[in-house]
Amino acid sequence: MNIANEISNAVIKAVKELYGQDVPEKMVQLQKTKKEFEGNLTLVVFPFLRISKKKPEDTAQEIGQWLAANDNNIASFNVVKGFLNLVIAQHAWLTLLNGINADEKFGEKAATADSPLVMIEYSSPNTNKPLHLGHVRNNLLGWSLAQIMEANGNKVVKTNIVNDRGIHICKSMLAWLKWGNGETPESSGKKGDHLIGDYYVAFDKHYREEVKQLKAQYMAEGMDEEAAEKKAKDEAPLIKEAHAMLVKWENNDPEVRALWQKMNSWVYAGFDETYKALGVGFDKIYYESQTYLKGKAKVEEGLEKGLFFRKDDNSVWADLTNEGLDQKLLLRSDGTSVYMTQDIGTAEMRFQDYPIDKMIYVVGNEQNYHFQVLSILLDRLGFKWGKELVHFSYGMVELPNGKMKSREGTVVDADDLIAEMVADARKTSEELGKFNDMTEEERNNVARIVGMGALKYFILKVDARKNMLFNPAESIDFNGNTGPFIQYTYARIRSILRKAAGQNISIPEALDDTYAVNQKEIELIQKMNEFGAAVQQAGKDYSPSGIANYCYELTKEFNQFYHDYSILGADSDKEKALRLVIARNVAKILKNGMALLGIEMPERM
């Protein structure tokens, strides 16, 4: 049952009978009644004045009288200027609560055989370093968006493109050969991605030293500083060796390829640990090393069809000037590919693998122009979703200075952040006495759930388009707009339900008209009923923050109710049963809502 929909239909009938004219559903504007007025839903009457040709108050009065006489959902009404405030009947609230209670996935839609297929790409790491704070925001947004799109009845494929080739990979490989002495994740005790990241840093350190020495030499020979630095960067032995290794890789040199596979396998094992800790995963992983050649072939195909053009130096370009953009390089003069080419190749592979209806790329806002161009190129090349591809663009995330050290001194490591969050959650929980009577295993599990819930909620509650400052100390607060506040409320409700079971209090599956709901209970039912609209809006806007904010609002509403009314100490058995039904469904919706954010809910806390 949807009270707003039923009343909306009744209003359409009222206008037809009273004024003899059909009106579209979008003309019926229903909103939650403001706190200072009596009522639950308010109808805005102004759109109907040109039809009624009467004053706002008179039109509202006539529609209100018709609804009170013909719609048993309406108990009474009052008119305030051009607004018709409707008081919803008790039985309607009980029917609504019964509907919520009967549906374990209330507010969500299941996919059907003919549901559209949405592919969501996120993560996109390089295999030369560990995941960092920026990747954390990316992965959390991508995973949550996938859950939200599924909850809106879509079929979803979660995918990742790993940047596993190129000069940056060769830098780590070369450094390991020079200074690694055969070191492995097992011999060093390091995660594979951290080990390789250390060698990438080592390359950079030695390379900068070479550039510094060469620059000084060239300046001593009479070159100006800018020219000397440029030449030093190009002529440094290390970078030349790295480029030579890249050429060998491109030519399938067996030794280089074997080393590449071995070192990448270490990185993938490390990534998998981080993904598991973050609670994210993928249905399909693509690798740049497998897609770039397809991209080159697709560009050559477009060239033959006259979609692109070749310049005198043999490079291939797309002319986008008629789209208000510039010319875009697709193949360099030596035939090597650029990122745009690789993205075209990846799209080709995905389109062959899946019947994609919508493609969503979760990538930072520094790539806005890239995806504007990619959309046009994919459309030209005949991908049906090309023009409508979605670039889910998000802003940067940073930590307050000095809060957390990173291995490289500049980038916050994802594993360090996760470990710190779990440790902080444990420390805070112990200080607040929330671990009393728990086993060590339970404490570790709750610390993990609360720490990760704090991290995920703090990041996801912010509009993705905005840059944000992530403050670990603020995120693990058991009050305010935080994950632990919502988790604690859920755990409190679960404790109440366990106590009720211990007292052999049965919770009815359905409530009949002999139950009575007070105003606070109505407000809670009304807020629960908004979950479906929140899910729908979050899917439409691609906005996990909409779900986070809904969960916070429902949590606040319940805590206010719990402050004002006893549940297990209610005056009558019927009051007790009604409040237990309400509490159980608040917990259910909070658990389902937070699951859309990838957040677990603890049974105890």
Residue, then its C-alpha position, 0 to 999 in steps of 0.5 A: m500500500n502507498i498512501a500518497n499514491e492512493i490519495s493522489n488518485a483520489v484527488i484526480k477523481a475529485v477534480k474530475e467530479l467537482y470541475g469536470q476536467d482530467v488532470p495529469e498525476k504530476m499536477v497533484q503535489l503532496q508533501k509532508t505536513k509541516k510540524e506546526f499544522e495538524g495533518n500528515l500530508t498536505l495537498v498544494v491546491f494552487p495548480f487547480l485554481r485555473i480549473s476550479k476558477k475559485k479562491p484557493e481556500d474555497t477550492a481546498q475546502e471543496i476537494g477536502q470535503w470530497l476526499a473525506a466523503n469518498d476516500n476512507n484513508i482520510a480521517s479529517f482535513n483542514v485548510v490553510k490558505g491554498f494548502l489542504n492538510l489531510v489527517i490520515a485515518q488510523h486503519a491506513w497507517l496500520t495497513l501501511l505498517n502491515g505492508i512494511n512488516a510483511d516485506e523483508k526487502f521493503g522499498e527495494k525492487a527485484a530484477t526481472a528477466d527483462s530488467p536493463l543491465v547496468m555495468i559499473e566500473y570502479s577501482s581501476p588500480n595501477t599494479n605498481k603501488p598499493l591502493h590509497l585513500g582515493h581508491v577507498r572513496n572510489n571503491l566505496l562509491g562504486w560498490s554502493l552504487a551497484q547495490i543501489m542500482e540493484a535495489n532499483g530493479n536493475k541487473v548489475v555487473k561490477t567490473n574493474i579495469v587494472n592498469d597492468r602495463g606501461i612505463h610505470i610498471c617497468k619502473s618497479m620491475l627494473a628496480w626489483l631486478k637491480w636492488g631486490n636480491g630476489e626479495t618476495p612477499e614471503s621472504s620480506g613479510k610484506k603484502g605484495d602490493h606494498l613490496i612492489g610499491d617500495y620498488y617503485v619508490a626506490f626507482d624514483k629515488h635513484y632516478r631523481e639522483e641521476v637527473k640531479q647529477l646530469k642536470a648539474q653536468y649539463m649546466a656546467e657545460g653551458m645549458d640553461e636550467e630548464a633545458a638541462e633538466k629536460k635533457a637530464k630527465d630524458e637521458a638518465p640511464l634508469i629511464k632509458e633502461a625502463h623504456a627499453m624494458l617496455v619495448k621488450w614487453e611490447n615485443n613479448d620478450p619471454e624473460v620480461r613477460a615472466l617477471w611481469q607476470k610474477m610481480n603482478s601476481w604478488v600485487y593482485a594477492g595484495f589487492d585482494e586482501t584490501y578489497k576483502a577488508l573493504g568489503v568490495g568485489f567484482d563480477k569481472i576484471y579486465y586488464e589493460s594488457q588484454t584490451y589495448l590491442k583491441g583498442k588499436a584495432k577499433v581505432e584502425e577500423g574507425l580510420e577506415k570508415g572515415l571516423f578518424f584521420r591520420k596526420d603526416d607524422n602517422s599519428v591518428w586523431a579524432d576531430l571533435t571541433n563540431e562538438g565544441l571540443d578539440q582534436k584528440l590523439l588516439l594513436r601516437s606516430d609510432g603506433t602506440s596507444v594512449y589511455m583513450t584507445q585503451d578505454i575504447g578497447t575495454a568497451e569493445m571487450r565488455f560489449q562482446d561479453y555483456p548486453i550492456d544497456k547502461m555503462i557507469y564509470v566511477v572515476g575522479n573529476e580530474q577525468n571529466y574531459h576524458f569521459q566527455v570525449l570517450s562518450i562521443l567516440l564510443d557513440r561514433l563507433g556504434f556502441k548503443w550506450g556510448k552517448e548516454l554513458v555515465h561518468f560518476s565523477y567524484g571529488m578528492v578526499e584528504l586527511p587532516n595533516g598529521k593524522m596518519k603517516s603513509r609509507e611514501g610520505t605523501v599518499v595515505d595507504a588504504d591498508d594503514l587507514i583500515a587498520e587505524m579505523v579498526a584500532d580506533a573503533r576498538k579503543t573508543s568502544e572499550e573506553l565507553g564500556k561497550f565491550n563488557d561481557m563480550t568474548e575476544e572474538e566478539r570484540n574483534n568482530v565488533a571493532r571491525i564492523v564499527g571501524m569499517g562502518a565509521l569509515k564507509y559512512f563518513i565518506l558516503k554521506v558526503d555528496a560524491r561530487k564534492n571534495m572532502l576531508f575525512n577525519p577519523a576521530e570525528s567518524i567514530d562518534f557514537n552520537g551525531n551523523t555517523g555510522p556508529f550512531i546508526q549501528y548503535t541504534y540498530a544494536r539497541i533495537r536488536s537487544i530490545l527484541r531479544k529481551a522481548a523474546g526472553q519474556n515470551i512476548s510474541i510479535p504479531e505478523a499483522l495488526d488489526d483495527t483494534y490497535a491504535v497509533n499515536q502521533k510519534e508512532i505515525e511519524l515513524i511509520q511515515k518515515m519508514n515508508e519514505f525508504g522506497a522513495a529514497v532508494q528510487q531517488a538515490g538510483k536516479d541521482y547516482s547518490p549513495s549520500g541520499i541513502a546515508n542521510y535517510c538512514y540518519e533521519l530514520t535513526k534520529e526519529f526512532n531515538q526521539f520516539y524511544h526517548d519519549y515512549s517505553i517499548l517493553g514497559a508500555d501500558s498495555d499488551k497491544e501498545k507493547a506489540l505495536r511498538l515491537v512491530i515498529a522497532r523491528n521494522v526500523a531495524k530491518i530498514l536500517k540494516n537494508g539501507m546501510a547494506l546499500l552502503g556496504i555497511e554491516m550492522p552488529e547484533r551487539m555493541 
